[in-house]
Amino acid sequence: MSKDAGRMLSSLCVFAGSSHGRLAAYAEAATGMGRLLASRGIALVFGGGHVGLMGKVADGCLAAGGTVTGVIPRSMVERELAHRGLSELHVVSSMHERKARMAELADGFIALPGGVGTLEETFEVWTWAQLGHHAKPVGMLNVAGYYEPLISFFERMVDHGFIRPEHKRMLHVADNAATLIAAMERHEPVATPKWIERGET
């Protein structure tokens, strides 16, 4: 078993929208996630911005006495998008470096509601897990049913033979933050990553 499997989570990377969305439930969930991480002694790693849901999760964690590390490209700092009240802020040269640094710093990953960037970040770390590049848990907080159409599409991908059922199960989904984190703490990686048994497309 990998050293990443079955361990207590000391830090979690949260991907979240740079907008607040149209439902108050989204901001409430982001703030609540930050508070929950702080109460559990889990450090927050995030994209370093003060805007949208990413800012809400950071503010919630900081207000509850938690540790928050941001990772942000220099171009966004120059546009005054950086959160200035963090425990630590890493300024990097590119979006690629940002994602790699967040992945390095975190023991797992959670997607809150968001747009294309949130999905891209989530799919990338899920893909890395599928390929066996890491054994860290990946979760999706399904606030107010936001991700329901996407979750249904994942089932379609399995039905059509583009995702193995065990690889779909790598993505933990819940509508409650505490339930999601508990599932991620029990996470065990798939024994056989994609491509090991057979080549497939």
Secondary structure as UniProt FT lines:
FT   TURN            3..6
FT   STRAND          11..15
FT   HELIX           24..39
FT   TURN            40..41
FT   STRAND          43..46
FT   HELIX           52..63
FT   TURN            64..65
FT   STRAND          68..73
FT   HELIX           74..78
FT   TURN            79..80
FT   STRAND          88..92
FT   HELIX           95..105
FT   STRAND          109..111
FT   HELIX           116..130
FT   TURN            131..132
FT   STRAND          138..141
FT   HELIX           143..145
FT   TURN            146..147
FT   HELIX           148..159
FT   TURN            160..161
FT   HELIX           165..168
FT   TURN            169..170
FT   STRAND          171..174
FT   HELIX           177..185
FT   TURN            194..196
//
